[in-house]
Amino acid sequence: MIRPAEEADFARLREIEVLAGAAFAEVGMPDIAGHEPPSARVLGHFARAGRAWVHLADGRVGAYLLATVVDGCAHVEQVSVDPALRGRGLGRALIDHLAGWARERGMPALTLTTFRDVPWNAPYYRRIGFAEVPAAGGLAALVAEEAGHGLDPAARVCMRRGVAPS
């Protein structure tokens, strides 16, 4: 079940982010694995804006998604799944939920920025319908902002998935 995120979920969202992020150490990216999860203040901002959702699995929050709007498209700011629940489609369900949210608002697509070669990043998103697009406009600004936080722009990719009109 997917529902809007609530303040009572924030500690669990932060826990999921730490657990999910640990996998980056296994692919030689320990600095990414060590990134601090979003603060309760940041999570509250997304929740109050109506752009934070959780997926319940086995009676508790198993995954979450935060979204923004970039260049008139719904942008996946963050999607994370508890590693114990990977492979059950929670992340994809959240992305599909965001597509419905975008459709209701007349947005043409979903966008995201992600790591080009990390298996659960760009290769995964390609499998669920995203395609690489040039870093332009707001996406280029996001890649530049990410670079300011130490992410190598050469390792990043911008992606887009169309939203079918209703």
C-alpha positions as CSV (number, residue, x, y, z in Angstrom):
1,M,0.0,0.0,0.0
2,I,1.3,3.5,-0.9
3,R,0.3,6.5,1.2
4,P,1.6,10.0,1.9
5,A,4.5,10.1,4.2
6,E,3.8,11.4,7.7
7,E,6.0,12.9,10.4
8,A,5.8,9.6,12.4
9,D,7.5,7.9,9.4
10,F,10.6,10.2,9.3
11,A,12.9,8.1,11.6
12,R,12.1,5.0,9.5
13,L,12.8,6.9,6.3
14,R,16.2,8.0,7.6
15,E,16.8,4.4,8.6
16,I,15.9,3.1,5.2
17,E,18.2,5.7,3.6
18,V,21.2,4.5,5.7
19,L,20.5,0.8,5.0
20,A,20.0,1.3,1.3
21,G,23.0,3.6,1.0
22,A,25.3,1.0,2.6
23,A,25.2,-0.9,-0.7
24,F,27.3,1.8,-2.3
25,A,30.3,0.8,-0.2
26,E,30.1,-2.6,-2.0
27,V,30.6,-1.0,-5.4
28,G,33.6,1.1,-4.3
29,M,31.7,4.3,-3.3
30,P,32.1,4.5,0.4
31,D,31.7,8.3,0.5
32,I,28.2,7.9,-1.0
33,A,27.4,5.1,1.5
34,G,28.4,7.6,4.3
35,H,26.1,10.4,3.2
36,E,23.8,11.7,5.9
37,P,20.1,10.8,5.2
38,P,17.7,13.7,4.7
39,S,16.9,15.5,7.9
40,A,13.4,15.5,9.5
41,R,13.2,19.2,8.4
42,V,13.8,18.2,4.8
43,L,11.4,15.3,4.9
44,G,8.8,17.5,6.5
45,H,9.2,20.0,3.6
46,F,8.5,17.2,1.1
47,A,5.6,15.8,3.2
48,R,3.9,19.2,3.7
49,A,4.2,19.9,-0.1
50,G,2.5,16.6,-0.8
51,R,5.5,15.2,-2.6
52,A,6.6,12.3,-0.2
53,W,5.1,8.8,-0.3
54,V,5.8,5.6,1.5
55,H,5.2,2.0,0.5
56,L,4.0,-0.3,3.3
57,A,5.2,-3.9,3.2
58,D,5.0,-6.5,5.9
59,G,3.1,-4.0,8.2
60,R,5.7,-1.3,8.1
61,V,7.3,1.3,5.8
62,G,9.5,-0.5,3.4
63,A,10.4,2.2,0.9
64,Y,9.9,5.9,0.2
65,L,10.0,8.4,-2.6
66,L,10.5,12.2,-2.6
67,A,9.6,14.3,-5.6
68,T,10.2,17.8,-6.9
69,V,9.1,19.5,-10.1
70,V,11.9,20.2,-12.6
71,D,11.2,21.8,-16.0
72,G,7.5,21.0,-15.6
73,C,8.1,17.3,-15.0
74,A,7.8,15.3,-11.8
75,H,11.3,14.7,-10.7
76,V,12.4,11.7,-8.6
77,E,14.5,13.4,-5.9
78,Q,15.0,10.2,-3.9
79,V,13.6,6.7,-3.9
80,S,15.0,4.2,-1.4
81,V,14.0,0.6,-0.5
82,D,14.9,-1.3,2.6
83,P,17.5,-3.8,1.3
84,A,15.6,-6.6,3.2
85,L,12.6,-5.9,0.8
86,R,14.5,-5.5,-2.5
87,G,13.1,-7.3,-5.5
88,R,9.5,-7.0,-4.4
89,G,8.7,-4.1,-6.7
90,L,8.3,-1.4,-4.0
91,G,10.5,1.1,-5.7
92,R,8.8,0.6,-9.1
93,A,5.3,0.9,-7.5
94,L,6.4,4.2,-6.0
95,I,7.6,5.4,-9.3
96,D,4.4,4.3,-11.0
97,H,2.5,6.2,-8.2
98,L,4.5,9.3,-9.0
99,A,3.6,8.9,-12.7
100,G,-0.1,8.9,-11.8
101,W,0.5,12.0,-9.6
102,A,2.2,13.7,-12.6
103,R,-0.5,12.7,-15.0
104,E,-3.2,14.2,-12.7
105,R,-1.3,17.5,-12.9
106,G,-0.7,17.4,-16.7
107,M,3.0,16.8,-16.4
108,P,4.5,15.1,-19.5
109,A,7.2,13.0,-17.9
110,L,9.2,11.8,-14.9
111,T,12.8,12.7,-14.6
112,L,15.7,11.8,-12.4
113,T,19.5,12.0,-12.1
114,T,21.4,8.9,-11.1
115,F,24.7,7.0,-11.3
116,R,25.4,5.8,-14.9
117,D,27.0,2.4,-14.0
118,V,25.6,1.4,-10.6
119,P,23.4,-1.7,-11.3
120,W,20.4,-0.5,-9.2
121,N,20.6,3.0,-10.7
122,A,20.6,3.8,-14.5
123,P,20.5,0.1,-15.6
124,Y,17.5,-0.4,-13.4
125,Y,15.7,2.7,-14.5
126,R,16.2,1.7,-18.2
127,R,14.5,-1.5,-17.4
128,I,11.4,0.3,-16.1
129,G,11.1,2.7,-19.1
130,F,13.5,5.6,-18.5
131,A,15.8,6.8,-21.2
132,E,18.9,8.9,-21.0
133,V,18.5,12.6,-21.9
134,P,21.0,15.4,-22.2
135,A,21.6,17.4,-19.1
136,A,19.8,20.6,-20.0
137,G,17.8,23.3,-18.2
138,G,16.8,22.3,-14.7
139,L,18.4,18.9,-15.0
140,A,21.8,20.5,-15.9
141,A,21.4,22.7,-12.8
142,L,20.8,19.6,-10.6
143,V,23.9,17.9,-12.0
144,A,25.9,21.0,-11.3
145,E,24.5,21.1,-7.7
146,E,25.4,17.5,-7.2
147,A,28.9,18.2,-8.4
148,G,29.1,20.8,-5.7
149,H,28.3,18.0,-3.2
150,G,31.2,15.9,-4.6
151,L,29.4,13.8,-7.2
152,D,31.4,13.3,-10.4
153,P,29.2,14.7,-13.3
154,A,30.8,12.1,-15.6
155,A,29.4,9.3,-13.4
156,R,25.9,10.8,-13.5
157,V,23.2,10.6,-16.0
158,C,19.8,12.4,-16.5
159,M,16.9,10.2,-17.4
160,R,13.3,10.7,-18.5
161,R,10.2,8.5,-18.7
162,G,7.0,9.8,-20.5
163,V,3.7,9.9,-18.7
164,A,0.8,8.7,-20.8
165,P,-2.1,11.2,-20.8
166,S,-5.2,10.1,-19.0
